[in-house]
């Protein structure tokens, strides 16, 4: 997935105290994207692909318009650091703009939809008088795709620990 976000809004609220700092950020962007169609592989199993969009046929992606919405929270208390966030993206394919559309090559100009949800959570503890932090983290990625009557889902959750240098 490759995304260009030409226009958006960001809201940040912050609190800075002597021992506690907190920052919440929310953002929303209008996007233009090149999206790898999640349901395309299942589509190719039972359908003829000769009339599909040229970028989908040759490269496996489509051009789409959509939106990205994200929110992040960061809290620091003494040596503890808590970070969390989530982002949601959705895209609909651009219709009727293929360069081969008017030559009759693109016969199946169907709508494609994809969504992506990413979340992450990390808790870290700063080691005494060093710039190093030891932490545990979790993250998840979920995607859904729809192409004609085919729906595809993908989900992955990872847990890991980190040794980070914080400057």
Chimera marker file (.cmm) of the C-alpha trace (Angstrom):
<marker_set name="trace">
<marker id="1" x="0.000" y="0.000" z="0.000" r="1" g="1" b="0" radius="0.5"/>
<marker id="2" x="1.307" y="3.415" z="-0.922" r="1" g="1" b="0" radius="0.5"/>
<marker id="3" x="-0.642" y="6.434" z="0.314" r="1" g="1" b="0" radius="0.5"/>
<marker id="4" x="-0.529" y="10.169" z="-0.353" r="1" g="1" b="0" radius="0.5"/>
<marker id="5" x="-2.473" y="12.308" z="2.124" r="1" g="1" b="0" radius="0.5"/>
<marker id="6" x="-2.733" y="15.809" z="0.604" r="1" g="1" b="0" radius="0.5"/>
<marker id="7" x="-5.226" y="17.262" z="3.071" r="1" g="1" b="0" radius="0.5"/>
<marker id="8" x="-6.013" y="16.561" z="6.702" r="1" g="1" b="0" radius="0.5"/>
<marker id="9" x="-6.709" y="17.767" z="10.206" r="1" g="1" b="0" radius="0.5"/>
<marker id="10" x="-4.629" y="17.101" z="13.341" r="1" g="1" b="0" radius="0.5"/>
<marker id="11" x="-5.678" y="17.776" z="16.940" r="1" g="1" b="0" radius="0.5"/>
<marker id="12" x="-3.176" y="17.508" z="19.801" r="1" g="1" b="0" radius="0.5"/>
<marker id="13" x="-3.875" y="17.907" z="23.512" r="1" g="1" b="0" radius="0.5"/>
<marker id="14" x="-0.973" y="17.817" z="25.970" r="1" g="1" b="0" radius="0.5"/>
<marker id="15" x="-0.335" y="18.044" z="29.688" r="1" g="1" b="0" radius="0.5"/>
<marker id="16" x="3.159" y="18.620" z="31.079" r="1" g="1" b="0" radius="0.5"/>
<marker id="17" x="3.586" y="18.316" z="34.835" r="1" g="1" b="0" radius="0.5"/>
<marker id="18" x="6.684" y="17.798" z="36.974" r="1" g="1" b="0" radius="0.5"/>
<marker id="19" x="6.363" y="13.998" z="37.047" r="1" g="1" b="0" radius="0.5"/>
<marker id="20" x="3.539" y="13.270" z="34.613" r="1" g="1" b="0" radius="0.5"/>
<marker id="21" x="3.388" y="14.147" z="30.936" r="1" g="1" b="0" radius="0.5"/>
<marker id="22" x="0.542" y="13.113" z="28.657" r="1" g="1" b="0" radius="0.5"/>
<marker id="23" x="-0.179" y="13.786" z="24.995" r="1" g="1" b="0" radius="0.5"/>
<marker id="24" x="-3.156" y="12.711" z="22.885" r="1" g="1" b="0" radius="0.5"/>
<marker id="25" x="-3.157" y="13.226" z="19.131" r="1" g="1" b="0" radius="0.5"/>
<marker id="26" x="-5.975" y="12.542" z="16.669" r="1" g="1" b="0" radius="0.5"/>
<marker id="27" x="-5.808" y="13.006" z="12.926" r="1" g="1" b="0" radius="0.5"/>
<marker id="28" x="-7.912" y="12.511" z="9.814" r="1" g="1" b="0" radius="0.5"/>
<marker id="29" x="-6.689" y="12.702" z="6.224" r="1" g="1" b="0" radius="0.5"/>
<marker id="30" x="-8.184" y="12.396" z="2.771" r="1" g="1" b="0" radius="0.5"/>
<marker id="31" x="-6.064" y="9.921" z="0.784" r="1" g="1" b="0" radius="0.5"/>
<marker id="32" x="-5.112" y="8.858" z="-2.700" r="1" g="1" b="0" radius="0.5"/>
<marker id="33" x="-3.591" y="5.368" z="-2.626" r="1" g="1" b="0" radius="0.5"/>
<marker id="34" x="-2.214" y="2.475" z="-4.600" r="1" g="1" b="0" radius="0.5"/>
<marker id="35" x="-3.710" y="-0.511" z="-2.754" r="1" g="1" b="0" radius="0.5"/>
<marker id="36" x="-2.827" y="-4.175" z="-3.090" r="1" g="1" b="0" radius="0.5"/>
<marker id="37" x="-6.286" y="-5.719" z="-3.496" r="1" g="1" b="0" radius="0.5"/>
<marker id="38" x="-6.656" y="-8.280" z="-0.698" r="1" g="1" b="0" radius="0.5"/>
<marker id="39" x="-9.442" y="-10.252" z="-2.406" r="1" g="1" b="0" radius="0.5"/>
<marker id="40" x="-7.775" y="-10.348" z="-5.852" r="1" g="1" b="0" radius="0.5"/>
<marker id="41" x="-6.000" y="-13.699" z="-5.355" r="1" g="1" b="0" radius="0.5"/>
<marker id="42" x="-9.273" y="-15.455" z="-4.508" r="1" g="1" b="0" radius="0.5"/>
<marker id="43" x="-10.915" y="-13.694" z="-7.463" r="1" g="1" b="0" radius="0.5"/>
<marker id="44" x="-8.311" y="-15.092" z="-9.883" r="1" g="1" b="0" radius="0.5"/>
<marker id="45" x="-9.029" y="-18.677" z="-8.779" r="1" g="1" b="0" radius="0.5"/>
<marker id="46" x="-12.500" y="-18.770" z="-10.384" r="1" g="1" b="0" radius="0.5"/>
<marker id="47" x="-12.732" y="-15.775" z="-12.726" r="1" g="1" b="0" radius="0.5"/>
<marker id="48" x="-11.233" y="-14.685" z="-16.020" r="1" g="1" b="0" radius="0.5"/>
<marker id="49" x="-8.922" y="-11.714" z="-15.406" r="1" g="1" b="0" radius="0.5"/>
<marker id="50" x="-8.525" y="-10.514" z="-18.995" r="1" g="1" b="0" radius="0.5"/>
<marker id="51" x="-10.968" y="-7.600" z="-18.668" r="1" g="1" b="0" radius="0.5"/>
<marker id="52" x="-9.960" y="-6.159" z="-15.286" r="1" g="1" b="0" radius="0.5"/>
<marker id="53" x="-8.270" y="-2.805" z="-14.655" r="1" g="1" b="0" radius="0.5"/>
<marker id="54" x="-4.800" y="-2.703" z="-16.211" r="1" g="1" b="0" radius="0.5"/>
<marker id="55" x="-2.914" y="-1.904" z="-12.981" r="1" g="1" b="0" radius="0.5"/>
<marker id="56" x="-4.760" y="-4.690" z="-11.159" r="1" g="1" b="0" radius="0.5"/>
<marker id="57" x="-4.018" y="-7.181" z="-13.936" r="1" g="1" b="0" radius="0.5"/>
<marker id="58" x="-0.358" y="-6.264" z="-14.427" r="1" g="1" b="0" radius="0.5"/>
<marker id="59" x="0.766" y="-5.133" z="-10.952" r="1" g="1" b="0" radius="0.5"/>
<marker id="60" x="-1.813" y="-6.468" z="-8.462" r="1" g="1" b="0" radius="0.5"/>
<marker id="61" x="-2.879" y="-3.081" z="-7.112" r="1" g="1" b="0" radius="0.5"/>
<marker id="62" x="-5.555" y="-0.500" z="-7.877" r="1" g="1" b="0" radius="0.5"/>
<marker id="63" x="-5.874" y="3.261" z="-7.482" r="1" g="1" b="0" radius="0.5"/>
<marker id="64" x="-8.213" y="4.247" z="-4.697" r="1" g="1" b="0" radius="0.5"/>
<marker id="65" x="-9.653" y="7.217" z="-2.849" r="1" g="1" b="0" radius="0.5"/>
<marker id="66" x="-10.240" y="7.008" z="0.857" r="1" g="1" b="0" radius="0.5"/>
<marker id="67" x="-9.460" y="8.254" z="4.305" r="1" g="1" b="0" radius="0.5"/>
<marker id="68" x="-7.040" y="7.670" z="7.170" r="1" g="1" b="0" radius="0.5"/>
<marker id="69" x="-8.097" y="8.237" z="10.776" r="1" g="1" b="0" radius="0.5"/>
<marker id="70" x="-5.585" y="7.787" z="13.589" r="1" g="1" b="0" radius="0.5"/>
<marker id="71" x="-5.230" y="8.450" z="17.281" r="1" g="1" b="0" radius="0.5"/>
<marker id="72" x="-2.211" y="8.127" z="19.603" r="1" g="1" b="0" radius="0.5"/>
<marker id="73" x="-1.728" y="8.436" z="23.355" r="1" g="1" b="0" radius="0.5"/>
<marker id="74" x="1.606" y="8.903" z="25.141" r="1" g="1" b="0" radius="0.5"/>
<marker id="75" x="1.928" y="8.980" z="28.929" r="1" g="1" b="0" radius="0.5"/>
<marker id="76" x="5.210" y="9.367" z="30.859" r="1" g="1" b="0" radius="0.5"/>
<marker id="77" x="5.268" y="8.956" z="34.635" r="1" g="1" b="0" radius="0.5"/>
<marker id="78" x="8.645" y="8.954" z="36.333" r="1" g="1" b="0" radius="0.5"/>
<marker id="79" x="10.566" y="6.193" z="34.517" r="1" g="1" b="0" radius="0.5"/>
<marker id="80" x="7.481" y="4.541" z="33.002" r="1" g="1" b="0" radius="0.5"/>
<marker id="81" x="6.391" y="5.183" z="29.414" r="1" g="1" b="0" radius="0.5"/>
<marker id="82" x="3.047" y="4.070" z="28.018" r="1" g="1" b="0" radius="0.5"/>
<marker id="83" x="2.366" y="4.416" z="24.294" r="1" g="1" b="0" radius="0.5"/>
<marker id="84" x="-0.712" y="3.341" z="22.400" r="1" g="1" b="0" radius="0.5"/>
<marker id="85" x="-2.359" y="4.105" z="19.130" r="1" g="1" b="0" radius="0.5"/>
<marker id="86" x="-4.631" y="2.958" z="16.366" r="1" g="1" b="0" radius="0.5"/>
<marker id="87" x="-5.187" y="3.890" z="12.754" r="1" g="1" b="0" radius="0.5"/>
<marker id="88" x="-7.987" y="2.967" z="10.368" r="1" g="1" b="0" radius="0.5"/>
<marker id="89" x="-7.819" y="3.332" z="6.593" r="1" g="1" b="0" radius="0.5"/>
<marker id="90" x="-10.482" y="2.615" z="4.000" r="1" g="1" b="0" radius="0.5"/>
<marker id="91" x="-10.301" y="2.839" z="0.213" r="1" g="1" b="0" radius="0.5"/>
<marker id="92" x="-12.665" y="2.539" z="-2.729" r="1" g="1" b="0" radius="0.5"/>
<marker id="93" x="-11.322" y="2.000" z="-6.225" r="1" g="1" b="0" radius="0.5"/>
<marker id="94" x="-11.363" y="4.799" z="-8.778" r="1" g="1" b="0" radius="0.5"/>
<marker id="95" x="-13.829" y="3.878" z="-11.530" r="1" g="1" b="0" radius="0.5"/>
<marker id="96" x="-13.744" y="4.675" z="-15.229" r="1" g="1" b="0" radius="0.5"/>
<marker id="97" x="-10.280" y="6.238" z="-15.369" r="1" g="1" b="0" radius="0.5"/>
<marker id="98" x="-8.153" y="3.401" z="-16.774" r="1" g="1" b="0" radius="0.5"/>
<marker id="99" x="-6.102" y="4.433" z="-19.799" r="1" g="1" b="0" radius="0.5"/>
<marker id="100" x="-7.347" y="1.375" z="-21.711" r="1" g="1" b="0" radius="0.5"/>
<marker id="101" x="-10.980" y="1.959" z="-20.730" r="1" g="1" b="0" radius="0.5"/>
<marker id="102" x="-12.018" y="3.491" z="-24.045" r="1" g="1" b="0" radius="0.5"/>
<marker id="103" x="-10.156" y="0.932" z="-26.180" r="1" g="1" b="0" radius="0.5"/>
<marker id="104" x="-12.439" y="-1.837" z="-24.922" r="1" g="1" b="0" radius="0.5"/>
<marker id="105" x="-9.649" y="-3.679" z="-23.101" r="1" g="1" b="0" radius="0.5"/>
<marker id="106" x="-11.153" y="-3.034" z="-19.639" r="1" g="1" b="0" radius="0.5"/>
<marker id="107" x="-14.503" y="-4.804" z="-19.713" r="1" g="1" b="0" radius="0.5"/>
<marker id="108" x="-14.843" y="-5.452" z="-15.964" r="1" g="1" b="0" radius="0.5"/>
<marker id="109" x="-14.575" y="-2.086" z="-14.216" r="1" g="1" b="0" radius="0.5"/>
<marker id="110" x="-15.904" y="-3.336" z="-10.881" r="1" g="1" b="0" radius="0.5"/>
<marker id="111" x="-15.651" y="-1.603" z="-7.526" r="1" g="1" b="0" radius="0.5"/>
<marker id="112" x="-12.983" y="-2.796" z="-5.065" r="1" g="1" b="0" radius="0.5"/>
<marker id="113" x="-12.937" y="-1.928" z="-1.346" r="1" g="1" b="0" radius="0.5"/>
<marker id="114" x="-10.197" y="-2.444" z="1.221" r="1" g="1" b="0" radius="0.5"/>
<marker id="115" x="-9.873" y="-1.482" z="4.882" r="1" g="1" b="0" radius="0.5"/>
<marker id="116" x="-6.916" y="-1.685" z="7.246" r="1" g="1" b="0" radius="0.5"/>
<marker id="117" x="-6.840" y="-1.395" z="11.044" r="1" g="1" b="0" radius="0.5"/>
<marker id="118" x="-3.508" y="-1.175" z="12.869" r="1" g="1" b="0" radius="0.5"/>
<marker id="119" x="-3.146" y="-0.889" z="16.637" r="1" g="1" b="0" radius="0.5"/>
<marker id="120" x="-0.107" y="-0.874" z="18.917" r="1" g="1" b="0" radius="0.5"/>
<marker id="121" x="0.523" y="-0.739" z="22.648" r="1" g="1" b="0" radius="0.5"/>
<marker id="122" x="3.869" y="-0.464" z="24.457" r="1" g="1" b="0" radius="0.5"/>
<marker id="123" x="4.868" y="-0.199" z="28.109" r="1" g="1" b="0" radius="0.5"/>
<marker id="124" x="8.476" y="0.648" z="28.908" r="1" g="1" b="0" radius="0.5"/>
<marker id="125" x="10.620" y="1.267" z="31.953" r="1" g="1" b="0" radius="0.5"/>
<marker id="126" x="13.724" y="3.479" z="31.809" r="1" g="1" b="0" radius="0.5"/>
<marker id="127" x="16.816" y="1.841" z="33.297" r="1" g="1" b="0" radius="0.5"/>
<marker id="128" x="18.571" y="3.880" z="36.013" r="1" g="1" b="0" radius="0.5"/>
<marker id="129" x="20.799" y="6.715" z="34.765" r="1" g="1" b="0" radius="0.5"/>
<marker id="130" x="21.054" y="5.332" z="31.252" r="1" g="1" b="0" radius="0.5"/>
<marker id="131" x="19.293" y="6.229" z="28.006" r="1" g="1" b="0" radius="0.5"/>
<marker id="132" x="18.012" y="2.640" z="27.742" r="1" g="1" b="0" radius="0.5"/>
<marker id="133" x="14.462" y="1.465" z="28.216" r="1" g="1" b="0" radius="0.5"/>
<marker id="134" x="13.183" y="-2.076" z="28.609" r="1" g="1" b="0" radius="0.5"/>
<marker id="135" x="9.652" y="-2.659" z="27.350" r="1" g="1" b="0" radius="0.5"/>
<marker id="136" x="6.913" y="-5.030" z="26.282" r="1" g="1" b="0" radius="0.5"/>
<marker id="137" x="4.751" y="-4.365" z="23.269" r="1" g="1" b="0" radius="0.5"/>
<marker id="138" x="1.837" y="-5.708" z="21.265" r="1" g="1" b="0" radius="0.5"/>
<marker id="139" x="0.568" y="-4.782" z="17.827" r="1" g="1" b="0" radius="0.5"/>
<marker id="140" x="-2.128" y="-5.959" z="15.518" r="1" g="1" b="0" radius="0.5"/>
<marker id="141" x="-2.957" y="-5.605" z="11.852" r="1" g="1" b="0" radius="0.5"/>
<marker id="142" x="-6.349" y="-6.407" z="10.397" r="1" g="1" b="0" radius="0.5"/>
<marker id="143" x="-7.385" y="-6.095" z="6.756" r="1" g="1" b="0" radius="0.5"/>
<marker id="144" x="-10.617" y="-6.686" z="4.908" r="1" g="1" b="0" radius="0.5"/>
<marker id="145" x="-11.105" y="-6.657" z="1.186" r="1" g="1" b="0" radius="0.5"/>
<marker id="146" x="-14.099" y="-6.945" z="-1.117" r="1" g="1" b="0" radius="0.5"/>
<marker id="147" x="-14.141" y="-7.493" z="-4.854" r="1" g="1" b="0" radius="0.5"/>
<marker id="148" x="-17.561" y="-8.256" z="-6.406" r="1" g="1" b="0" radius="0.5"/>
<marker id="149" x="-19.021" y="-11.037" z="-4.209" r="1" g="1" b="0" radius="0.5"/>
<marker id="150" x="-15.661" y="-12.134" z="-2.776" r="1" g="1" b="0" radius="0.5"/>
<marker id="151" x="-14.711" y="-11.060" z="0.728" r="1" g="1" b="0" radius="0.5"/>
<marker id="152" x="-11.294" y="-11.702" z="2.229" r="1" g="1" b="0" radius="0.5"/>
<marker id="153" x="-9.953" y="-11.120" z="5.759" r="1" g="1" b="0" radius="0.5"/>
<marker id="154" x="-6.479" y="-11.110" z="7.258" r="1" g="1" b="0" radius="0.5"/>
<marker id="155" x="-5.473" y="-10.636" z="10.885" r="1" g="1" b="0" radius="0.5"/>
<marker id="156" x="-2.128" y="-10.757" z="12.649" r="1" g="1" b="0" radius="0.5"/>
<marker id="157" x="-1.262" y="-10.040" z="16.286" r="1" g="1" b="0" radius="0.5"/>
<marker id="158" x="2.317" y="-9.875" z="17.558" r="1" g="1" b="0" radius="0.5"/>
<marker id="159" x="3.790" y="-9.654" z="21.057" r="1" g="1" b="0" radius="0.5"/>
<marker id="160" x="7.422" y="-8.784" z="21.716" r="1" g="1" b="0" radius="0.5"/>
<marker id="161" x="9.832" y="-7.124" z="24.102" r="1" g="1" b="0" radius="0.5"/>
<marker id="162" x="12.272" y="-4.313" z="23.365" r="1" g="1" b="0" radius="0.5"/>
<marker id="163" x="15.480" y="-2.773" z="24.554" r="1" g="1" b="0" radius="0.5"/>
<marker id="164" x="15.396" y="0.809" z="23.298" r="1" g="1" b="0" radius="0.5"/>
<marker id="165" x="17.758" y="3.767" z="23.440" r="1" g="1" b="0" radius="0.5"/>
<marker id="166" x="15.770" y="6.943" z="24.215" r="1" g="1" b="0" radius="0.5"/>
<marker id="167" x="17.396" y="10.349" z="23.680" r="1" g="1" b="0" radius="0.5"/>
<link id1="1" id2="2" r="1" g="1" b="0" radius="0.2"/>
<link id1="2" id2="3" r="1" g="1" b="0" radius="0.2"/>
<link id1="3" id2="4" r="1" g="1" b="0" radius="0.2"/>
<link id1="4" id2="5" r="1" g="1" b="0" radius="0.2"/>
<link id1="5" id2="6" r="1" g="1" b="0" radius="0.2"/>
<link id1="6" id2="7" r="1" g="1" b="0" radius="0.2"/>
<link id1="7" id2="8" r="1" g="1" b="0" radius="0.2"/>
<link id1="8" id2="9" r="1" g="1" b="0" radius="0.2"/>
<link id1="9" id2="10" r="1" g="1" b="0" radius="0.2"/>
<link id1="10" id2="11" r="1" g="1" b="0" radius="0.2"/>
<link id1="11" id2="12" r="1" g="1" b="0" radius="0.2"/>
<link id1="12" id2="13" r="1" g="1" b="0" radius="0.2"/>
<link id1="13" id2="14" r="1" g="1" b="0" radius="0.2"/>
<link id1="14" id2="15" r="1" g="1" b="0" radius="0.2"/>
<link id1="15" id2="16" r="1" g="1" b="0" radius="0.2"/>
<link id1="16" id2="17" r="1" g="1" b="0" radius="0.2"/>
<link id1="17" id2="18" r="1" g="1" b="0" radius="0.2"/>
<link id1="18" id2="19" r="1" g="1" b="0" radius="0.2"/>
<link id1="19" id2="20" r="1" g="1" b="0" radius="0.2"/>
<link id1="20" id2="21" r="1" g="1" b="0" radius="0.2"/>
<link id1="21" id2="22" r="1" g="1" b="0" radius="0.2"/>
<link id1="22" id2="23" r="1" g="1" b="0" radius="0.2"/>
<link id1="23" id2="24" r="1" g="1" b="0" radius="0.2"/>
<link id1="24" id2="25" r="1" g="1" b="0" radius="0.2"/>
<link id1="25" id2="26" r="1" g="1" b="0" radius="0.2"/>
<link id1="26" id2="27" r="1" g="1" b="0" radius="0.2"/>
<link id1="27" id2="28" r="1" g="1" b="0" radius="0.2"/>
<link id1="28" id2="29" r="1" g="1" b="0" radius="0.2"/>
<link id1="29" id2="30" r="1" g="1" b="0" radius="0.2"/>
<link id1="30" id2="31" r="1" g="1" b="0" radius="0.2"/>
<link id1="31" id2="32" r="1" g="1" b="0" radius="0.2"/>
<link id1="32" id2="33" r="1" g="1" b="0" radius="0.2"/>
<link id1="33" id2="34" r="1" g="1" b="0" radius="0.2"/>
<link id1="34" id2="35" r="1" g="1" b="0" radius="0.2"/>
<link id1="35" id2="36" r="1" g="1" b="0" radius="0.2"/>
<link id1="36" id2="37" r="1" g="1" b="0" radius="0.2"/>
<link id1="37" id2="38" r="1" g="1" b="0" radius="0.2"/>
<link id1="38" id2="39" r="1" g="1" b="0" radius="0.2"/>
<link id1="39" id2="40" r="1" g="1" b="0" radius="0.2"/>
<link id1="40" id2="41" r="1" g="1" b="0" radius="0.2"/>
<link id1="41" id2="42" r="1" g="1" b="0" radius="0.2"/>
<link id1="42" id2="43" r="1" g="1" b="0" radius="0.2"/>
<link id1="43" id2="44" r="1" g="1" b="0" radius="0.2"/>
<link id1="44" id2="45" r="1" g="1" b="0" radius="0.2"/>
<link id1="45" id2="46" r="1" g="1" b="0" radius="0.2"/>
<link id1="46" id2="47" r="1" g="1" b="0" radius="0.2"/>
<link id1="47" id2="48" r="1" g="1" b="0" radius="0.2"/>
<link id1="48" id2="49" r="1" g="1" b="0" radius="0.2"/>
<link id1="49" id2="50" r="1" g="1" b="0" radius="0.2"/>
<link id1="50" id2="51" r="1" g="1" b="0" radius="0.2"/>
<link id1="51" id2="52" r="1" g="1" b="0" radius="0.2"/>
<link id1="52" id2="53" r="1" g="1" b="0" radius="0.2"/>
<link id1="53" id2="54" r="1" g="1" b="0" radius="0.2"/>
<link id1="54" id2="55" r="1" g="1" b="0" radius="0.2"/>
<link id1="55" id2="56" r="1" g="1" b="0" radius="0.2"/>
<link id1="56" id2="57" r="1" g="1" b="0" radius="0.2"/>
<link id1="57" id2="58" r="1" g="1" b="0" radius="0.2"/>
<link id1="58" id2="59" r="1" g="1" b="0" radius="0.2"/>
<link id1="59" id2="60" r="1" g="1" b="0" radius="0.2"/>
<link id1="60" id2="61" r="1" g="1" b="0" radius="0.2"/>
<link id1="61" id2="62" r="1" g="1" b="0" radius="0.2"/>
<link id1="62" id2="63" r="1" g="1" b="0" radius="0.2"/>
<link id1="63" id2="64" r="1" g="1" b="0" radius="0.2"/>
<link id1="64" id2="65" r="1" g="1" b="0" radius="0.2"/>
<link id1="65" id2="66" r="1" g="1" b="0" radius="0.2"/>
<link id1="66" id2="67" r="1" g="1" b="0" radius="0.2"/>
<link id1="67" id2="68" r="1" g="1" b="0" radius="0.2"/>
<link id1="68" id2="69" r="1" g="1" b="0" radius="0.2"/>
<link id1="69" id2="70" r="1" g="1" b="0" radius="0.2"/>
<link id1="70" id2="71" r="1" g="1" b="0" radius="0.2"/>
<link id1="71" id2="72" r="1" g="1" b="0" radius="0.2"/>
<link id1="72" id2="73" r="1" g="1" b="0" radius="0.2"/>
<link id1="73" id2="74" r="1" g="1" b="0" radius="0.2"/>
<link id1="74" id2="75" r="1" g="1" b="0" radius="0.2"/>
<link id1="75" id2="76" r="1" g="1" b="0" radius="0.2"/>
<link id1="76" id2="77" r="1" g="1" b="0" radius="0.2"/>
<link id1="77" id2="78" r="1" g="1" b="0" radius="0.2"/>
<link id1="78" id2="79" r="1" g="1" b="0" radius="0.2"/>
<link id1="79" id2="80" r="1" g="1" b="0" radius="0.2"/>
<link id1="80" id2="81" r="1" g="1" b="0" radius="0.2"/>
<link id1="81" id2="82" r="1" g="1" b="0" radius="0.2"/>
<link id1="82" id2="83" r="1" g="1" b="0" radius="0.2"/>
<link id1="83" id2="84" r="1" g="1" b="0" radius="0.2"/>
<link id1="84" id2="85" r="1" g="1" b="0" radius="0.2"/>
<link id1="85" id2="86" r="1" g="1" b="0" radius="0.2"/>
<link id1="86" id2="87" r="1" g="1" b="0" radius="0.2"/>
<link id1="87" id2="88" r="1" g="1" b="0" radius="0.2"/>
<link id1="88" id2="89" r="1" g="1" b="0" radius="0.2"/>
<link id1="89" id2="90" r="1" g="1" b="0" radius="0.2"/>
<link id1="90" id2="91" r="1" g="1" b="0" radius="0.2"/>
<link id1="91" id2="92" r="1" g="1" b="0" radius="0.2"/>
<link id1="92" id2="93" r="1" g="1" b="0" radius="0.2"/>
<link id1="93" id2="94" r="1" g="1" b="0" radius="0.2"/>
<link id1="94" id2="95" r="1" g="1" b="0" radius="0.2"/>
<link id1="95" id2="96" r="1" g="1" b="0" radius="0.2"/>
<link id1="96" id2="97" r="1" g="1" b="0" radius="0.2"/>
<link id1="97" id2="98" r="1" g="1" b="0" radius="0.2"/>
<link id1="98" id2="99" r="1" g="1" b="0" radius="0.2"/>
<link id1="99" id2="100" r="1" g="1" b="0" radius="0.2"/>
<link id1="100" id2="101" r="1" g="1" b="0" radius="0.2"/>
<link id1="101" id2="102" r="1" g="1" b="0" radius="0.2"/>
<link id1="102" id2="103" r="1" g="1" b="0" radius="0.2"/>
<link id1="103" id2="104" r="1" g="1" b="0" radius="0.2"/>
<link id1="104" id2="105" r="1" g="1" b="0" radius="0.2"/>
<link id1="105" id2="106" r="1" g="1" b="0" radius="0.2"/>
<link id1="106" id2="107" r="1" g="1" b="0" radius="0.2"/>
<link id1="107" id2="108" r="1" g="1" b="0" radius="0.2"/>
<link id1="108" id2="109" r="1" g="1" b="0" radius="0.2"/>
<link id1="109" id2="110" r="1" g="1" b="0" radius="0.2"/>
<link id1="110" id2="111" r="1" g="1" b="0" radius="0.2"/>
<link id1="111" id2="112" r="1" g="1" b="0" radius="0.2"/>
<link id1="112" id2="113" r="1" g="1" b="0" radius="0.2"/>
<link id1="113" id2="114" r="1" g="1" b="0" radius="0.2"/>
<link id1="114" id2="115" r="1" g="1" b="0" radius="0.2"/>
<link id1="115" id2="116" r="1" g="1" b="0" radius="0.2"/>
<link id1="116" id2="117" r="1" g="1" b="0" radius="0.2"/>
<link id1="117" id2="118" r="1" g="1" b="0" radius="0.2"/>
<link id1="118" id2="119" r="1" g="1" b="0" radius="0.2"/>
<link id1="119" id2="120" r="1" g="1" b="0" radius="0.2"/>
<link id1="120" id2="121" r="1" g="1" b="0" radius="0.2"/>
<link id1="121" id2="122" r="1" g="1" b="0" radius="0.2"/>
<link id1="122" id2="123" r="1" g="1" b="0" radius="0.2"/>
<link id1="123" id2="124" r="1" g="1" b="0" radius="0.2"/>
<link id1="124" id2="125" r="1" g="1" b="0" radius="0.2"/>
<link id1="125" id2="126" r="1" g="1" b="0" radius="0.2"/>
<link id1="126" id2="127" r="1" g="1" b="0" radius="0.2"/>
<link id1="127" id2="128" r="1" g="1" b="0" radius="0.2"/>
<link id1="128" id2="129" r="1" g="1" b="0" radius="0.2"/>
<link id1="129" id2="130" r="1" g="1" b="0" radius="0.2"/>
<link id1="130" id2="131" r="1" g="1" b="0" radius="0.2"/>
<link id1="131" id2="132" r="1" g="1" b="0" radius="0.2"/>
<link id1="132" id2="133" r="1" g="1" b="0" radius="0.2"/>
<link id1="133" id2="134" r="1" g="1" b="0" radius="0.2"/>
<link id1="134" id2="135" r="1" g="1" b="0" radius="0.2"/>
<link id1="135" id2="136" r="1" g="1" b="0" radius="0.2"/>
<link id1="136" id2="137" r="1" g="1" b="0" radius="0.2"/>
<link id1="137" id2="138" r="1" g="1" b="0" radius="0.2"/>
<link id1="138" id2="139" r="1" g="1" b="0" radius="0.2"/>
<link id1="139" id2="140" r="1" g="1" b="0" radius="0.2"/>
<link id1="140" id2="141" r="1" g="1" b="0" radius="0.2"/>
<link id1="141" id2="142" r="1" g="1" b="0" radius="0.2"/>
<link id1="142" id2="143" r="1" g="1" b="0" radius="0.2"/>
<link id1="143" id2="144" r="1" g="1" b="0" radius="0.2"/>
<link id1="144" id2="145" r="1" g="1" b="0" radius="0.2"/>
<link id1="145" id2="146" r="1" g="1" b="0" radius="0.2"/>
<link id1="146" id2="147" r="1" g="1" b="0" radius="0.2"/>
<link id1="147" id2="148" r="1" g="1" b="0" radius="0.2"/>
<link id1="148" id2="149" r="1" g="1" b="0" radius="0.2"/>
<link id1="149" id2="150" r="1" g="1" b="0" radius="0.2"/>
<link id1="150" id2="151" r="1" g="1" b="0" radius="0.2"/>
<link id1="151" id2="152" r="1" g="1" b="0" radius="0.2"/>
<link id1="152" id2="153" r="1" g="1" b="0" radius="0.2"/>
<link id1="153" id2="154" r="1" g="1" b="0" radius="0.2"/>
<link id1="154" id2="155" r="1" g="1" b="0" radius="0.2"/>
<link id1="155" id2="156" r="1" g="1" b="0" radius="0.2"/>
<link id1="156" id2="157" r="1" g="1" b="0" radius="0.2"/>
<link id1="157" id2="158" r="1" g="1" b="0" radius="0.2"/>
<link id1="158" id2="159" r="1" g="1" b="0" radius="0.2"/>
<link id1="159" id2="160" r="1" g="1" b="0" radius="0.2"/>
<link id1="160" id2="161" r="1" g="1" b="0" radius="0.2"/>
<link id1="161" id2="162" r="1" g="1" b="0" radius="0.2"/>
<link id1="162" id2="163" r="1" g="1" b="0" radius="0.2"/>
<link id1="163" id2="164" r="1" g="1" b="0" radius="0.2"/>
<link id1="164" id2="165" r="1" g="1" b="0" radius="0.2"/>
<link id1="165" id2="166" r="1" g="1" b="0" radius="0.2"/>
<link id1="166" id2="167" r="1" g="1" b="0" radius="0.2"/>
</marker_set>
